[in-house]
Amino acid sequence: MEKKLYLVSLGCTKNLIDSEVMLGKLQDYTICDDASDADLIIVNTCGFIQSAKEESLDTIFELHAKRKKSSILVMSGCLSERYKEELQDGLKQEVDIFTGVGDYDQIDKLVEQKINQFSPKVFLATQKNNRVITGSSYHAYIKLSEGCNQQCSFCAIPSFKGKLNSRSLESIKEEITSLVEQGFWEFSFVSQDSSSYLRDHNIYDGLEQLISMVEKIKGVKIARILYLYPSTTTKALIKAISDSKIFMTYYDIPLQHISQNILKIMRRGKGSEQIRELVEYMKSMPNSFIRSTFIVGHPGETQKDFEDLCDFIKEVKFDRVNIFSYSDEEGTKAYDIDDKLDQEIIDNRADILGKIVEDITITELKNKINTTIDVVIDGTSSEHEYLLSARDIIWAPEVDGEIYINDNQLDHDLEVGKLYKAEVSELVGDKLVATVFSSIFDDIQVEH
């Protein structure tokens, strides 16, 4: 009898990779899109901040309410690891199996034996894991490392993900080579702190070595690195990314703040002037695209600190920015700071900064009107069945936006996973609309 699996992967792309490892171990199940019909339900949780924790718990309760009695509900991942004792006690009526961040490759055995397991060592996906890549037949995320050696005041991740543990270059090479053979040609490299890659092995140019290695793998067309950390990002790395023929000149660097006062309280390792220098250098690279993240309302943030942050974002005009309201997380340094801000102030500041960011992003998108861009077709748009969903090749999947393709001047249908040249005609809301007029073939150099 056919066994059905329903899996929810919450949080970041690093979680998604671990979810794909679980899918690889459970290939005797058929994936279904109706939880009430599933024999096995897995929720790979996120435990980063309060909103993520609430989403994880809400998902557990929602799925438990609709599942059939004979099904097995598994809670895995960061939230499960971070609060393993409390959750096993509080959710024993809803959850059948609890596991954390150490046993993704053991999920088949845990389900078969119906046991909880929390291995002390954090699991790191490698080329040895037969992942089932989801969501794309041409793009895949590659995990560089697990854990983090940084000591940011607001972050609890090191408390349950441990110290930096990097994969070898050879391991990554083997995984990419295997995926290229399966038809994948676009890769995004992820970790908690990607610019520290291999520093746990006393190698301080790990990403430069990665870039050099990936460029030699035939079949890789596009690559990008996500989650750089300011204190481990060097000008040499910035230049190496820009000079690469394969890697997009894409700098994803969560800066979190610009005020010297707050950067010190946050224990970020780089001062305000050094951050400005780094950003300025990134902006000087040809066709650069800079994404960042900022936190508002951290304990100790004054009105002046906040105004400095607003001015900095207006001045730099980042291509993309995510704004987070400070979340008071137990086990962090910030949790023990007395100088907390009222939630109303935090929310107000997040709204103000969010509007600034929105205006900058819309202006950046408007500047694309009447220009030619290289795009990849990702699929049919959720907006309308007659619109195709595409993205500028420099954009990372899912987070940087969507382009509607509403016209095709070629004499054949457009294909998902293929590259094309398109003319942008207008901006509708926050979505660009474009017409495809030419194919990009393998022997034509993509414009980075």
N, C-alpha and C positions, 0 to 999 in steps of 0.2 A: 504493500500500500504506500502511495506517495506521501512523503513527509514534507510539510510546508514550514518555511521560516520567514518571520517578519523581523527586520532589524532596523533600529533607529540609532543613527550616529549623531550625537550632539557635540557642540563645541567646535574646535578647530580642525584644520586639515590633518594635523598630526593624529588626532583621534580617528579620523576617517581611514588613515592608513592601517591603524590597528583593527578597525572594523573590517577592512578588506582582508586582513590576515585571518580573522575569524571566519569570514565567508569562505576562504580557501580551505579551512579545516572542516567545513560543514557542507561540502559539495554534494553530499548525498541528499541534502534537502533542496526543495524547489523554493526559490524566493517568491513570496506573494506580497500583494499590496493591500491586503485586508487582514488586520490583526485578529479579527474575530474568527478567521478561517485558519489561523496558524497553529501548528503543533508546538513550535518553539518561537518565543519572542525574546529578543535581546535588546536592551537599552544600554548603549555605551555612553556613559554619562560624562558631563563636564562639571568640575568643581572649582572653577577659577574665581568667580565673583558671585555675589548674592543672586543676581538675576539668572545666572546660569544654573545655580543650584536649584532655584525655584522651578526653572524649566525642566530640569532633570526629574525632580520629584513629581511635578504635575504630569509628566509623560508616563511615569510609572503608574500613578493612580488611574490615569485615563485608560491605559492599556489593560490594567488589571480588571477594570470595570467591564470591558468589552470582550475579554478573551474567553475561550471555552474552558470548561472545568478541567479537561484532561491535558491542557497545554502546560508548558514549562516556561516560566518568566525568569530571565536572567538579568541581573543588574551588574554591569562591569564598569571599569573606567575610573576616572579621577575622583568623582564624588564618592563612589563606593570605596575607594582606597582611603580617601581623606577622613571619612567618618565611618570606618568599617564596623566598629563596635556598636555605635549608636544606631546605625541603619539596620544591622542584623537583628537588633533588639526591637526597633520600632517598625520595621517593615516585614516582619516574619509572616504576616497574614497575606501580604501581597506578592512577595518575591520568593521564588523557589531556590535560586542559586545566586550567591554573592561572590564576586571576584573583582580584583582591583586592576592594577596596571602591570602585573607581572606574569600573567598567564593566558594572554590572548592566543598563543599557539597551543594551549592545552584545552581549549574550549570544548572540543569534541569529547574528550575524556570526562570533563566536568559534567557535561550534559548526560553522557551515558551512565555515569555513576551517581548523578544527581547530588554532587557535593560542593561545598564552598571551598575556595582556595585563594590564599593571598601569599604568593611567593615573595620573599623579601627583596629579590632583585628585579628592577624595572625591566620590562621586556623591550627590546630594541629590534624592530623589523629589519631583516637583512635579505640578501638574495636567496637565502635558503627557504624563505617562506613563500608558499605558492599563493600569493594574493589574488583575489578576484577584483580587478579594477572596476570601480563603479562610475557611472555618470559620463563616461567618455570612452571612445575606442582609439583615441590618438593622444590624449593628454593624461599624464600620471604624476602624482606627487611622489617624491623620493625623500625618505627621512635620512638626515645626515647624522643625527645624534639624539640621545635622550638626556634629560636632566639639565641642570644649569648651575654654574659656579657663581653667578651674580648674587648680590645681597639686597635687592631692591626692597624698600621698606613696605611696599603695598602688596607684594606678591608672595603667595603661599606655595607656589609650584615646587620650589626646591624641597619643601618639607615632605612631599609625597612622591616627587619624581627623582629626588636624589641629585648627586653630583653629575657633572658633564661626563658622558660616555659616548665617544665618537666611533662610528663605523670606519673601517679601513677604506681607502680609495679603491682597492681591488674588489671589495664587496660591492661597492656602488657601481663600479664598471661592469661587473657581472650582471647585476640586476638590470641596468639600463640596456645592455647588449641583448639580454633576453627579451625585454619589453619591445625593443626595436624590431626584433624578429617577429613579434606578434602584431606589428603594425603601428606601435606608438612612436611619435616623433617629437612631441612637445613635453617638456619636463619642468616641474617647479620643485625646487629643493627647500625643505623645511626642517626646522628644529626649534627648540626654545630660544637658542642664541646661535644663529648660524655662523656669525663671524668669529666665534670661538672654536669652530670646527677643527679638531685635531690638537687643540692646545693642551688637552689632557695627556697628549703624547709628546709634549714639548715641541710641537711643530706650530710655528706662528704664521705661516702663509698657507694654511690648509685650503682656504677657498681659492687662492690663486692656483694651487696644484689641482684642485678639482676642476676649475675652468679649463686648464691645459689638457687634462685627461678627457673630459667630456667632448672637447673640440675634435678629438681624434677618433671618436666613435661614429662610424659611418651610419647615416640614417637619422641622426639627431638634427632637427632643423631649428628648433627654438628652445631656449632654456632661460630660467630666471631664478634668482635666489630670494627667498622671503625671510623676514625676521632677522635683520642685521641689528647689532647692539652698538650704541655709540662708542663705548670705551674700547671695543675690540675691532672697530672699523677703521681701516687706515686709508690714506690717500692712494697707496699702492694698490689696494683692493678696489677702490673706486675706479681707478684708471684701468685695471685689468678687466673689470666688467665692461667698461666703455669700449675698450679695444677689441673685445671678443667679437668674432663673426657669428657666433651661435647664441651667446647670452645677450638678452635684452639689456639695454642701458636702463635698468629698472632697479630703483633703490627703495626697498621697503625697510624703513628704519624707525621703529617706534621711539620717539624722543621723549614723550610723556610731559615735558615742561621745558621752559626756557629761563625762568627766573633762577638766578644763582642760589637764592635762599631755598627755594623748593627743591632744586636739583640736589642740594646738599642733604636736606631732610630725607629725600627719596633714596639717598645713597646710590646715585646713578653713576658715579665714577668719572664723568666728564663735566667740565664747567661750561657756563653759558657761552663764553667766547670760543671755546674749542668746538662746541656744537655748531655755532654760526659758521666757523671756518669749514667744517665738514660739509654742511649744507651748501655753502657757497661753491665749494669745489664740485659737489654733485651737480649743481645747476650749470656749472661751466662745461660739463661734458655734452657733446653733441646729442641732440634728441633725447635728453634724459627725462625720466618719469620718476617722480618722487612721491611715495606714499608714506604717511606717518600716523601715529596714534598719540593722543594727549589725554591726560587725566585732569579733571577739574575738581576742586574741593578737597584736595589732600590736606590732612591736618597741618595747620600752620600757614596755609595759603592766605595771604592778605589781598585786599582789593588791588593794591599796586602790583602784586605778583600776577594776579589774574589779568590786569590791564596789559602788563608786559607780554603775556602769552597771546592775548588778542592781537596786539600790535605786531608780534613776530609772525603770526600766521597770515595776517594781512600783507605783511612785507614780503614773505617768501612765496606766497601763492602756491602752496603744495598742489600737486595734481590730484591727490586724494588724501583725505584725512578722516579718521574715526575719532569720535569724542566719547570718552567714558566718564561717567560720574564716579567719584571715589566710592569704593565699597569697603566697609570696615571688616576686615577678615581676621578672625582669631588665628593666632600663631604667627602673625606678621609683626614687624617692628612698629609699623604705623598704628596697629591696634592698641598699643600701650602708650601712645602719645596723648596727652590730655587736651591739647589745643584743637579739638574737633570743631568742625563747622556745622551749623544747622542744616538739615536736609533741604529746607526751603532755599537757602543761599546756594547750595550745591546745584540744585535743580535749575535755579535761575541762571547761574553761570553756564551750565551745560546748554541751556536754550539759547543764550546769547552767542556762545561760541559756535553752536550748531548752525545758527543762521549765517554767521560769517563764512563758515566752511561751505555751506550750501551755495551762497552767492558766488564764491570763488570757483566752485566746481561748475556751476552753470555757465559762468563767463568762459571758462576753459573749454567747455563743450561747444559753446556758440562760436568760438574761434575756429572750430573744425568745419563749420559750414562752408561749402564751396571748395573744400580741399579734397585731395585724393589720399586715401589711406589703404594700407594692406590689412585685410580682414581674414578671419577664419570663420567658417559657418559652423555654429554649435548645434543647430537643430531648428525645429519649428518654434516660433515664439509663443509663449503662454498668453500673449495679448490677443493674437488672432491667428487662425489656422492658415491664412494666406500670407502671413509675414514670416520671414526667416529670422532667427536670432543669430547675430554675429558679434564679434568683438574685434577691436583693434589688436593686432598681434602683440603689441607691447603690454596690453592689459592682462592682468592675471585673471584666470577663470573665476566667475561668480562674484568677485568683490569689486571690480573696477567699472562695471557697467555693461550695458547691452546696446547693440546697434540693430535697428530694424532694417532688414533688406526688403524693400517693397517693389523693386523692379530689377529685371535681369536683361541686359542687352546681348547676352551670348545666345548662340543658336542651340544650346542644350541646357538641361536643368542643372541647377547648382547642387553640389554634393556636400553633405555634412563631413567635416574633417578636412576639407580642401581650402586652399588659400586663393584669395582673389583680390583684385584691385577694385576699389569702389569710390564713387563720388558722393560726398555727403551733401544732401540737399536741404535739410532742415533739422530743427530740434523740436521735438514734441514732448512737453514736460521735461523729464530729465533723460530722454532717449533720443539719440541721433537716428535719422532716417537716411538711408543711402541706396544708391543704384550700383550694382555690379556691372563693370564693363570689360573686364579682362581677367583671364586666369593667370595664376602664378605657378609656373611649372618648376620641377625640382632643379632644373639647371639654371634657373633665374635667381639671382641673389635677392633675398628678401631685404627690404630697407628697414634697418633697425633704428 
